[in-house]
Amino acid sequence: MNVFRVIRPPDIFTLLNLVFGFMAILFAGRAGGSSTQYALVFILLAAMADGLDGLVARKMGGSPLGANLDSLADLVSFGLAPPFLAISAFHLPPLIWPIAIFFLLCGALRLARFNIVSAKSDQNFEGLPIPAAGLALSASVLLGWPQLTILLMLFLALLMTSSIPYPKIRDLRLMTLFSGVYILVAAVLLWRHDTDYILYAALLLAGLILLYMISPVVIKRLRKGR
Amino acid sequence: MNVFRVIRPPDIFTLLNLVFGFMAILFAGRAGGSSTQYALVFILLAAMADGLDGLVARKMGGSPLGANLDSLADLVSFGLAPPFLAISAFHLPPLIWPIAIFFLLCGALRLARFNIVSAKSDQNFEGLPIPAAGLALSASVLLGWPQLTILLMLFLALLMTSSIPYPKIRDLRLMTLFSGVYILVAAVLLWRHDTDYILYAALLLAGLILLYMISPVVIKRLRKGR
């Protein structure tokens, strides 16, 4: 089978997601300068490519390669690049590496589980989706507080492998809001190099993801209230 | 679904493969010293874990997570770690990065295709398997000749996505031979730090993979001769 011939439009976005994830790792591996910011910008671009890939797949139909490629790209961009960024940016010692490894393993298990059970439920994800976990972890790195990032790594790993139902964001207004915030944060990281702006941008991104992280509790309360 | 409860013995080896791949990336990211050698040792360990995972899965039966997890680990250990090692070890400039990205993309496409067509043929792989490509690329880095590694990156990427039938190595004697060479090379890299030994170890590994790379031609000739 000529694998280049079976590539469909949504796959292009999936491959872009993978490329952005790899670029994030390359920048995270470079010491000093603005490389941490660039790494986060690439993780944001990967998240946007991931969103577009889903949107295009729903409009134009998926491809045979789709589901497999999607997991591969997501693991690199959101399961591997963020903990690698945390280790590189904070020069975390090998003693802490097992926590980063735990995050990566939970991300892989989350993706493998999704591929088996995804057909069953169309409304909710089971466990925190890996892009949200990866974005939250990467944003925390910019806050410059290693202890928080380490704790978050553990907590996000557990949320990913939990059975908590997370809503699928397919509402176009919500998707636009998320993309808007991503673009704003990416723009600040690229063009404003003063610490204050970077801090605000990281907090804005972290806040948005936090809202999503606690959304299952809110949804449950709203349903009870009805 | 509690994802930790569905983990089966072969999955343990797959997760080990992923951990070794991540360790290889962490060591590749560290500049200087023996970190390149350590990165290659971890890629060799990942290849051994990958082999054991297949062996155990055939003896004890696969797991529901198996196929998905396997691709994820293989992409990290053999699709991402080797080109990242090449870029880090040789300080390859961004101009060369597209070739590394091409290797990664072809690796992902190879894995995604394998997951769709694997049921069809039980005797041969379609295209060079990603562990062989990753090992060959990593071994070439130790030879210290960047031009060779860059050319190899392109060539291996094309071999992976080709339709050339590669034999599946399931013969226990052959598997033992491969593991023996891996362990020997890993031992040399860990305990002998003089350049001569490292060069011989890299050549031995590269030679073994090269034999496998040309095996389709040999098999075709032998079949014609019959």
Interface residues (C-beta under 8 A of the other chain):
Chain A: M1 N2 V3 F4 V6 I7 L15 L18 V19 F22 M23 I25 L26 A28 G29 A31 P64 L65 N68 L69 S71 L72 A73 L75 V76 L80 F84 I87 S88 W97 A100 I101 L104 L105 A108 L109 R110 L111 A112 R113 N115 I116 V117 E126 G127 T161 S163
Chain B: M1 N2 V3 F4 V6 I7 L15 L18 V19 F22 M23 I25 L26 A28 G29 A31 P64 L65 N68 L69 S71 L72 A73 L75 V76 L80 F84 I87 S88 W97 A100 I101 L104 L105 A108 L109 R110 L111 A112 R113 N115 I116 V117 E126 G127 T161 S163
